[in-house]
Amino acid sequence: MESDQYVIRSAEPNDVAELMEMIRELAVFEKLEDMLVATRDDLARVLFEESGGPEAMVAENDEQDLV
C-alpha cells in the first residue's frame, strides 16, 4: 500500500540530476524543449554556488523519491 506521506525540504546538490529531468519533462510537455538550454552544471551553480540566487524546495515520498 502506497503512503501519502511527503516531506518538504530544501533541495540539495544531489537532487540536481532529478530536478533537471523534471525541468526537461515539463519543457517537453509544454512543447518548449528546444528553448531549454540550461545544464545540470548551470542549475547546480545557480542553486548552490552563487550567493543571492534562487532557492529550491522539493517534496520527497517515503521511498525518498522526489515527487
C-alpha positions in Angstrom: 0.0 0.0 0.0 1.4 3.4 -1.0 1.7 6.0 1.6 0.6 9.6 1.1 3.3 10.9 3.5 5.6 13.6 2.0 8.5 15.6 3.4 9.1 19.1 2.1 12.8 20.1 2.3 15.4 22.4 0.7 17.0 21.0 -2.4 20.5 19.6 -2.0 23.2 19.2 -4.6 22.5 15.5 -5.1 19.0 16.5 -6.3 20.2 18.4 -9.3 20.0 15.5 -11.8 16.4 14.7 -10.9 15.5 18.4 -10.8 16.9 18.8 -14.3 15.0 15.7 -15.5 11.7 17.2 -14.1 12.5 20.6 -15.8 13.2 18.7 -19.1 9.9 16.7 -18.8 8.0 20.0 -18.2 9.7 21.6 -21.3 8.7 18.6 -23.4 5.1 18.7 -22.1 4.9 22.4 -22.9 6.5 21.8 -26.3 9.3 24.1 -25.4 12.2 21.6 -25.2 14.1 23.5 -27.9 14.3 26.5 -25.6 15.8 24.6 -22.7 19.5 25.4 -22.7 20.4 25.0 -19.0 22.6 22.1 -18.0 22.9 20.2 -14.7 26.1 22.3 -14.0 24.2 25.5 -14.7 21.5 24.5 -12.2 23.9 23.4 -9.6 25.9 26.6 -9.9 22.8 28.9 -9.6 21.3 27.0 -6.7 24.3 26.2 -4.6 27.3 28.2 -5.6 26.1 31.8 -6.4 25.1 33.8 -3.4 21.7 35.5 -3.5 20.5 33.1 -6.2 17.2 31.2 -6.2 16.3 28.6 -3.6 14.6 25.3 -4.4 12.3 23.2 -2.3 11.5 19.6 -3.1 8.8 17.1 -2.0 10.0 13.6 -1.1 7.9 10.5 -0.6 8.5 7.7 1.9 10.9 6.0 -0.6 12.9 9.3 -0.8 11.9 9.8 -4.4 11.3 13.4 -5.5 7.7 13.9 -6.4 
